[in-house]
Amino acid sequence: MYSQGLIGADSETEESEEFLAAFQARIDREEKIEPNDPMPQGYRKTLVRQIGQHAHSEIVGMLPEGNWITRAPTLRRKIALLAKVQDEGGHGLYLYCAAETLGVSREQMTEELLSGKAKYSSIFNYPTPSWADIGAIGWLVDGAAIMNQVPLCRCSFGPYARAMVRVCKEESFHQRQGYELMMTLTEGTDAQREMAQDALNRWWWPSLMMFGPHDSESSNSDQSMLWKIKRFSNDELRQKFVDATVPQAERIGLTVPDPDLKWNPEKNDGEGGYDFGAIDWDEFWRVVKGGGPMNRDRIAARTKAWEDGAWVREAALAHAEKRKQRMQAAKVAAE
């Protein structure tokens, strides 16, 4: 889901030049790389890091919205939010399965998350103090995710690309759901309109940070694009998001909290686009490194869930082993 998954990715390999050239030729021919295919260790490591971080983000992303399920204002909103949170859990499952095809276990990925070695998107380290935040997350956060994820449907790694097809369909629905919620608030009372504007004010800049650092500061982005794990650079995706989202805000009477925002008819090769203000990268790196307002709470919640679910995992493994033994015994008896 998130370009931040490439932070710190290791793309160094020890393979021969002939092997790397042959692998790149497959990529250039738009062939899908499958789990059992030979691949550079850098390619594998980058995928494990990105897919794992993407999976963590989907699971941790359930927490800020799940916090509002019991407080949703209507039964319709409650049902919709329940369905969305369930979808996010499913996305995490697809992605953990895709990562496992690369030889990493779910236990290892989870342990790295809980220890702080693995990251999840910094956007989920912000609090959700009002109901409008649920709309802002759907509209902005899922909207930014879609910008990242639709190109991933053409990722060179087969299991990741195939998983993203369904994920993108559901995320698109989530984005429309969030926007509809924000529209409803802007058509309501003065207090509801102020709530919607406040949510936009707080989520706008963190949403722009979701695309990761500037291309000039993203040392692994070029290699990832060469391998066609990514199809667009961080700055290209961020620009697409701004150009798509600003008119949506104007349509429902909300103001994007950026005094430097203005239309530039010369941008995007003369097609036009928005110039926007400078992002606070100090805040971005502080949150990525665990200094976000909710980082401690998010990790504590995931740790508790992992520990509380230990008996379920142990029971499932024991059942699977017994079933395997029964099948083997039946096979021997049949012979």
C-alpha positions in Angstrom: 0.0 0.0 0.0 2.7 2.5 1.0 6.0 3.8 -0.5 7.4 4.0 3.0 7.9 0.3 2.8 11.0 1.0 0.7 12.7 2.9 3.4 15.9 1.0 4.2 15.4 -1.7 1.6 18.5 -3.6 0.7 19.0 -3.9 -3.1 22.6 -5.2 -3.1 23.1 -8.6 -4.7 25.9 -11.0 -5.2 24.6 -12.6 -8.3 26.6 -12.6 -11.6 26.1 -9.9 -14.2 24.7 -12.5 -16.6 22.0 -13.6 -14.1 21.0 -10.0 -13.3 20.9 -9.1 -17.0 18.6 -12.2 -17.7 16.4 -11.3 -14.8 16.0 -7.7 -15.9 15.2 -8.9 -19.4 12.3 -10.8 -18.0 11.1 -7.7 -16.1 11.5 -5.6 -19.3 9.3 -8.1 -21.2 6.6 -7.6 -18.5 6.8 -11.3 -17.4 5.5 -12.0 -14.0 8.0 -13.3 -11.5 6.6 -16.2 -9.4 7.8 -17.4 -6.0 9.8 -20.4 -7.3 11.5 -18.4 -10.0 15.2 -17.4 -9.5 15.5 -13.8 -8.4 18.1 -11.4 -7.0 18.2 -11.3 -3.2 17.8 -7.6 -3.4 14.5 -8.0 -5.3 13.3 -10.6 -2.7 14.3 -8.4 0.3 12.6 -5.4 -1.2 9.4 -7.3 -1.8 9.4 -8.8 1.7 9.9 -5.4 3.3 7.3 -3.7 1.1 4.6 -6.4 1.2 5.2 -7.0 5.0 4.9 -3.3 5.7 1.8 -3.1 3.6 0.3 -6.0 5.5 1.2 -4.4 8.8 -0.4 -1.1 7.7 -3.7 -2.8 6.8 -3.9 -4.6 10.2 -2.8 -1.6 12.3 -5.1 0.6 10.1 -8.1 -1.3 11.6 -7.4 0.3 15.0 -8.2 4.0 14.5 -11.5 3.2 12.7 -12.4 0.3 15.0 -12.3 2.8 17.8 -15.5 4.3 16.4 -17.6 1.2 15.7 -19.4 1.4 19.0 -19.9 5.2 18.7 -21.1 5.4 15.1 -24.1 7.7 14.9 -26.5 5.4 13.1 -27.0 1.7 12.5 -26.2 2.3 8.8 -22.9 3.9 9.6 -22.1 1.2 12.1 -22.7 -1.6 9.6 -20.6 0.2 6.9 -17.7 0.8 9.3 -17.8 -2.8 10.5 -17.6 -4.0 6.9 -14.7 -1.7 6.1 -12.7 -2.8 9.1 -13.4 -6.4 8.2 -12.1 -5.6 4.6 -8.9 -4.2 6.0 -8.3 -7.4 8.0 -8.8 -9.4 4.8 -6.3 -7.2 3.0 -3.7 -7.9 5.6 -4.3 -11.6 5.3 -3.9 -11.5 1.5 -0.6 -9.6 1.8 0.9 -11.8 4.6 0.2 -14.8 2.3 1.9 -13.1 -0.6 4.9 -12.3 1.6 5.1 -15.9 2.8 5.6 -17.1 -0.7 9.0 -15.4 -0.5 10.1 -17.6 2.3 9.3 -15.3 5.3 7.0 -16.5 8.1 4.1 -14.6 9.4 5.5 -15.1 12.9 8.8 -13.5 11.9 7.0 -10.5 10.2 4.8 -10.0 13.3 7.8 -10.2 15.7 9.6 -7.6 13.6 6.6 -5.3 13.8 6.2 -5.6 17.5 10.0 -5.1 18.1 10.0 -1.9 16.0 12.2 -3.4 13.3 9.4 -3.5 10.7 7.3 -0.4 10.0 3.8 0.4 9.1 2.4 3.5 7.5 3.0 6.6 9.6 -0.6 7.8 8.9 -1.9 5.4 11.5 0.0 7.0 14.3 -2.4 9.9 14.4 -5.5 9.9 16.7 -9.2 10.0 15.6 -10.9 12.3 18.1 -14.1 13.0 16.1 -16.5 11.1 13.9 -15.4 13.2 10.9 -12.0 11.5 11.1 -13.6 8.3 9.9 -14.7 10.2 6.8 -11.3 11.9 6.3 -9.5 8.5 6.6 -11.8 7.0 4.0 -11.6 10.0 1.6 -7.9 11.0 2.0 -6.0 8.0 3.4 -7.8 5.4 1.3 -7.7 7.8 -1.6 -3.9 8.1 -1.3 -3.7 4.3 -0.9 -5.5 3.9 -4.2 -3.0 6.1 -6.0 -0.3 3.8 -4.7 -2.1 0.5 -5.1 -3.6 0.7 -8.6 -0.1 0.6 -10.2 0.8 -2.3 -7.9 -1.8 -4.4 -9.9 0.9 -4.4 -12.5 3.8 -5.2 -10.1 6.3 -7.6 -11.6 5.9 -10.0 -8.7 2.8 -12.2 -9.5 1.3 -12.9 -6.0 1.5 -9.3 -5.0 0.0 -8.0 -8.3 -2.9 -10.6 -8.1 -3.7 -9.8 -4.4 -3.9 -6.1 -5.3 -6.7 -6.5 -7.8 -9.3 -7.3 -5.1 -7.7 -4.9 -2.6 -8.0 -2.0 -5.0 -11.7 -2.7 -5.7 -12.5 -2.6 -2.0 -10.3 0.4 -1.3 -12.1 2.3 -4.0 -15.4 1.6 -2.3 -13.9 2.8 1.0 -12.8 6.0 -0.5 -16.2 6.7 -1.9 -17.7 5.8 1.5 -15.5 8.3 3.3 -16.2 11.1 0.8 -19.9 10.5 1.1 -19.6 10.8 4.9 -17.7 14.1 4.6 -20.3 15.4 2.1 -23.1 14.5 4.5 -21.3 16.5 7.3 -20.8 19.5 5.1 -24.5 19.5 4.3 -25.4 19.4 8.0 -25.2 21.9 10.8 -22.5 24.5 11.3 -21.0 22.3 14.0 -20.9 19.4 11.6 -19.3 21.5 8.8 -16.7 22.7 11.3 -16.0 19.1 12.3 -15.4 18.1 8.7 -13.1 21.0 8.1 -11.1 20.3 11.2 -10.6 16.7 10.2 -9.4 17.8 6.7 -7.0 20.2 8.4 -5.5 17.5 10.5 -5.3 14.7 7.9 -4.3 16.6 4.8 -0.5 16.8 5.4 -0.1 13.3 6.9 -1.9 12.0 3.8 0.7 13.7 1.5 3.4 12.2 3.6 2.0 8.7 2.9 3.7 8.7 -0.5 7.1 8.7 1.1 10.1 11.1 0.8 10.9 13.2 -2.2 12.4 11.2 -5.1 15.7 12.9 -4.5 15.8 11.5 -1.0 14.5 8.0 -1.7 17.6 6.0 -2.5 15.8 2.8 -3.4 13.0 4.2 -5.5 14.9 4.0 -8.8 15.9 0.4 -8.3 12.3 -0.5 -7.4 11.0 1.2 -10.5 13.7 -0.6 -12.6 12.4 -3.9 -11.3 8.8 -2.7 -11.9 7.8 -3.3 -8.3 6.8 0.4 -8.5 5.5 2.1 -11.6 5.5 5.7 -10.5 7.8 7.8 -8.3 6.7 9.1 -4.9 6.5 12.7 -6.2 4.4 11.6 -9.3 1.9 9.8 -7.1 1.7 12.7 -4.6 1.0 15.1 -7.5 -1.7 12.9 -8.9 -3.4 12.7 -5.4 -3.3 16.5 -5.0 -4.7 17.1 -8.5 -7.5 14.6 -7.9 -8.4 15.6 -4.3 -8.5 19.4 -4.3 -11.5 19.6 -6.7 -13.3 17.1 -4.5 -12.8 19.3 -1.5 -14.0 22.4 -3.4 -17.1 20.4 -4.5 -18.3 19.9 -0.9 -17.2 23.4 0.3 -14.1 22.4 2.2 -10.8 24.3 2.2 -7.5 22.5 1.8 -5.2 23.8 4.6 -2.4 25.0 2.4 -2.0 28.8 1.8 0.5 28.0 -1.0 -2.0 25.9 -3.0 -2.6 27.3 -6.5 -3.4 26.1 -10.0 -0.5 26.0 -12.4 -1.6 25.6 -16.0 2.0 24.8 -17.1 2.3 21.8 -14.8 2.1 18.2 -16.0 3.5 18.9 -19.4 1.0 21.7 -20.0 -2.1 19.8 -18.8 -2.1 21.8 -15.6 -1.9 20.8 -11.9 -1.6 22.2 -8.5 1.4 23.7 -6.8 1.4 23.0 -3.1 3.3 24.0 0.0 6.3 22.3 1.6 5.8 19.2 3.7 7.2 19.0 7.2 9.6 16.2 6.7 10.9 16.5 10.2 7.4 15.4 11.4 7.4 12.6 8.8 10.6 11.1 10.0 9.8 11.6 13.7 6.5 9.6 13.2 8.1 6.9 11.0 10.7 6.3 13.8 8.0 5.8 16.4 7.4 9.3 17.7 3.8 9.6 16.5 1.0 10.5 18.9 -0.5 7.0 18.9 2.6 4.9 18.1 2.8 3.4 21.6 -0.9 2.6 21.7 -0.9 1.0 18.3 2.0 -1.4 19.1 0.6 -2.2 22.5 -2.8 -3.1 20.9 -1.0 -5.4 18.3 1.1 -7.0 21.0 -1.9 -7.8 23.2 -3.8 -9.2 20.2 -0.8 -11.4 19.3 -0.3 -12.7 22.8 -4.1 -13.2 23.4 -4.3 -15.2 20.1 -1.4 -17.5 20.9 -3.7 -20.3 22.1 -5.7 -20.2 18.9 -2.6 -20.6 16.8 -1.3 -23.4 19.0 -4.7 -25.2 18.8 -4.9 -24.8 15.0 -1.4 -26.3 14.6 -2.2 -29.2 17.0 -5.5 -29.9 15.0 -3.6 -29.8 11.7 -1.0 -32.2 13.0 -3.6 -34.7 14.3 -5.5 -34.4 11.0 -2.3 -35.2 9.1 -1.6 -38.2 11.3 -5.1 -39.5 10.8 -4.8 -39.2 7.0 -1.4 -40.9 7.0 -2.9 -43.8 9.2 -5.9 -44.1 6.8 -3.5 -44.3 3.8 -1.4 -47.0 5.5 -4.6 -49.0 6.3 -5.8 -48.7 2.8 -2.6 -50.1 1.4 
